[in-house]
Amino acid sequence: MTFAMAGLLDRAPVIPVLTLERVEDAVPLGKALLAGGLPVIEITLRSAAALDAARAMIQALPDALVGLGTVLDRAQLHAAAEIGAAFAVSPGASAGLLQAAQAEDMPPLLPGAATAGEVMTLREAGYRDMKFFPAEVAGGIAWLKAVQPVFPDCRFCPTGGVSAERAPDYLSLDNVACVGGSWIAPSAAIRRGAWEEIEQRARAAAGVKK
Ligand code: 3PG
């Protein structure tokens, strides 16, 4: 069986990766990202407010495809399913998490890989769409070019250290479906409620050619 992200990686060139400290930021932030043209949104499970914030965004913004990120174990994957997340993202993969992801009613998982061995493990488990994390320190564009002829059937979403300046170079690669990153909505900008600024960054990111 092949686990596809069901076209999620093709919806926009950039997935904004968000860490939310306050639940009340979720809806205005989601609106800004949607207005800027980025409908696929990842909320990381790195804050106490993350789950409630994701739930609020999902309920208020049906046009957004909101996933949970930094999913490390079965319990967190189940939480993603419970709140109706459109997808889940993990920085790497464990046998337990991959097994849990096979159960019915689980959201599609975008598992992380950073070595050829990890890509092989994910391929064997049926994955072809993967997060490449942490992209910049794990080899960046050179790594992606090197693995392309080895795994021509795999597509990556490089995340971790990708910036507005680097995104076009990543997106020019055939094996990059989209990129992820926090630069569109950094925590400081969220804290300030800088929704217009975030919308502008989203618009610029959405306009990068894949
Ligand atoms: C992630 O969780 O995917 C990354 O931490 C996002 O990386 P960035 O903050 O370097 O964009």
Boltz pocket constraint, residues with backbone or C-beta under 6 A from the ligand:
constraints:
  - pocket:
      binder: B
      contacts: [[A, 17], [A, 44], [A, 69], [A, 70], [A, 133], [A, 159], [A, 160], [A, 161], [A, 162], [A, 180], [A, 181], [A, 182], [A, 183]]
      max_distance: 6.0
